[in-house]
């Protein structure tokens, strides 16, 4: 059975950290493909320093174009909200009925998992791959009282502790500072050509 990873996020903009963590997940779990799933534009986050979803999709396309095992899914972008991860996984399961799905998240997200919408259903539908993050302590036994069965569905991926954030990149852009080497060259060119985050 092929294994497919799911990596959601705003990707505003996609940066080197996203790609490094995605590649580590691909290798560690033995994924045949990793899907980047950009979040839709939530109404409460319509700020001037945020890029429209079509720009985020275009930047993501620039970022992953040279890796055949990376792909983009518009599953969240092309449907009405609210956008819960469990619903997104259900839709991807219908698209890939023969695949074993792995929902890739950071350790910080794992800590918040019991507060998510239908977390027990999420871990029933897919396995959870957790990337170690700076200052994040992860244990398979975390939430064993709130989410029984999570430990058996959990894979911890050792990856570099990369402390790069899209928020910091946007701030650097707004301040007129260079973001070279923080984002792929093609993404940098797109940001400059479209004057994003200025």
N, C-alpha and C positions, 0 to 999 in steps of 0.2 A: 504494500500500500504506500503510495507516495505521501510525503509529508509536506504540508504547505504552511508557511508562517504568515501571520497577520500582524502588521505593525501600524497602528493608528496614530494620528497626531495632527496638529495643525500644519506642520511643515512650513512655517512662516518666518524665515525661509528654511528650506532643507539645508542641513549643514554636514560637515565632515563627520561629526559625532554620530549622526543618524546612520550614515553609510558604514562606519566602522562597526557599530553595534549590530547592524543588520547582517553584515558579513560574518561576524562571530556567531550570531544565532544560526545562520545558514550552515556553517561548518560544524558547530557543536551538536546540533540536533540532527544533522543529516537531511536538511530540507532540500526538496527539489526546486522549490520556488519560494520567494518571499514577496508578499503583497504589501505595498504601501497603501494605506487607506486614509486619505486626507479627510479631515472633518469638514462638514458643511460650514457655511457662515452663520454662526448663531447670532440671532438678533441683538442679544445683550453684549456682543463683542464687536459691534460695528464702530471701530475707532479709526481715526485718520492714519495711524501708523501701521495698520494691518493691511495686508495685500488681499485683493479680491480672490475668490476661490480659483478662478481660471488662471490667474497669475501664479498661484501656488501650485496648481497642477502643471503648468508649463515649466516652472522651476524644478519641480520634482522629476519631470520628464528629462530635463537637462542633466540632473544629478545622477540618474540611474541608466542613462542611455547606453553606456558601454558595458553593462553587466546583464547578460542574458537571463540570469536567474532572478533578477529583480523585475517586478511589474507593478503597475498602478491599478487599483480598483476604485471605481467611482461609486461604489455601492452606497456610501453615505452622502455623497454629493448629489446624487440623482434621485433622492427620495425625500419626502417631507419629514419633518421632525415630529416628535422628539427623537434624538439620535442616541439610542442606547446600544452599548457594545453587544449585548445579548441578541438584539434584533439583527445587527450587522452580521454576527456569526451565523445566525440562522439563514440569512440570505446567501452567504458565501458557501454554506454547507449545501444549499440547493444547487449552486453553481459548480461545486466540486464534490459530488456525492461519493466518489470513490477515494477521497483523500482524508488523511488524518490531519486535522487542523490544530495549529499551535498559536495561541494568542500571546504575542510577545509584549512584555511590559517591563518597566523599571521597578526596582525594589520599593520605591516610594509609592507606586500605584498598588503594589501588593499589600502594603500596610492599610490602604484605604479600601481594599476589595470588599469587605463586608458591607460597606456603605453604598456600593454600586447597586444598580437596578437588577434584580434577580441574579445575584452572584452564584447561587447554588445551581441554577439552570445553566449559567455560563460555563461552569466547570464540568457540567454534564455534557455539554455540546462540544467542548474542545479542551485540549490540554493547555496548561499555562507555562510559558517559558519566561523566567524572570532574569533580567540582566542586573548584575550588581551595579549599584550607583554609589557615588561618593556619599559618605556618612549614612549609609543605609545597611542595617543589619537584617539579614534574611535567614530564615529557617524554614524547612519544610513543615515543621510543626506549628508554624504561625497560624493562628485562627482555627486550630483543630477543634475548638469548642463551638465556634460560630459557623464554620464551613466544614462539616465532616466530609472526609474523602478528598480534601484538597491536596494533602501530602502525596497521595498516590497519583495525582494528576499534574504534579508540579515538577518542572525541570529547572534547575538553577544553572545559568550560563555564566561561566567566568569570562569576563570581558574587561578590556582596559577601562579604568575609571576616568572617563573623559568628561570634564566639567565645562562643556560648551553649551550655551543655551541660545535659542532663537531670540529670546528677549534681549539678551546682551548684544547680539549681532544687530538687531534693529536699533538699539540705543547707540551703537557705534556709528551706524549709517546716519542716524539723525544728527549726530555730533560732527559729521564730516570726516570720521576716522576710517582707516582702511579695514576691510574685512577679508582681505586676501589671506589665503590658507585656512580660513575658518569655513569657507564654503567652496565647493568645486568651482573651477575656473568658468565653466559654462553657466553656472548659477550667478556668479559674480557679473559676468557679461550681461546676463538677462536683467539683473537688478539695475545695472548702470544704464542699459539701453532704455529701460522703461521707467527710470528714475523713481524706483520704489523706496519707501522708508525715508524719504527726504523731509 
